[in-house]
Amino acid sequence: MKNITQKEKALNFSELHHSGKLLILPNIWDPIGALLLERLEYPAVATASASVAYANGYNDGENIPFRDLLKLLKKITSSITIPVTADIESGYADNDSQLQKNILLLLDAGIVGINFEDTDKKTKALLSIETQCKRIRLIRKVADEKDFPIFINARTDVYVYENDFAGESAKLTEVIKRGLAYKEAGADGFFLIVMNREDAIEQIIASVDLPLNVSAI
């Protein structure tokens, strides 16, 4: 297979989300898993924060040192030719400056996309829509300045904190509100975790109009 640039991989990864076909992204946590999936002709692979953490002796929740995560991502991206998108949880950053630095380091590691969630790792609560949109806009700005089309898969954890909402209607309303806001801020995809009800998925897709990522469990 001919060598393709990281930017070409990123463009290809984006196109996979708009092909009209279901994109299945198996999660891996090491180079051998990535190589196996490439041999099985998957068009792209994704890392999962939990499996990466547990495989390296840490609990999930940004407990694995970011420098160790970067080393692992570099090993994965250098071992295969297909695009790699990385689960970076909430960005391993306490402030905008650190988030900006981390995104640049991730690009240097060879990734083409990120899962970026709206949970505050310190408080274990949802970030406000305004705060998360500011962070998404910063990521988009950093990537644009590098002329790199990073795929921002904005994850919402509304259903993780479902007890904060009064019933299914309130949760669904909040999900759609966040999806629309994240899209306006520069997200390329929307990731809904913990819920996989078909009727709600259909409504979110129709309302937000972004590629929707759901877990197959």
Secondary structure, 3 states (H helix, E strand, C coil): CCCCCHHHHHHHHHHHCCCCCCCCCCEECCHHHHHHHHHCCCCCEEECHHHHHHHCCCCCCCCCCHHHHHHHHHHHHHHCCCCEEEECCCCCCCCHHHHHHHHHHHHHCCCCEEEEECEECCCCEECCHHHHHHHHHHHHHHHHHCCCCCEEEEEECCCCCHHHCCCHHHHHHHHHHHHHHHHHHCCCEEEECCCCCHHHHHHHHHHHCCCEEECCC
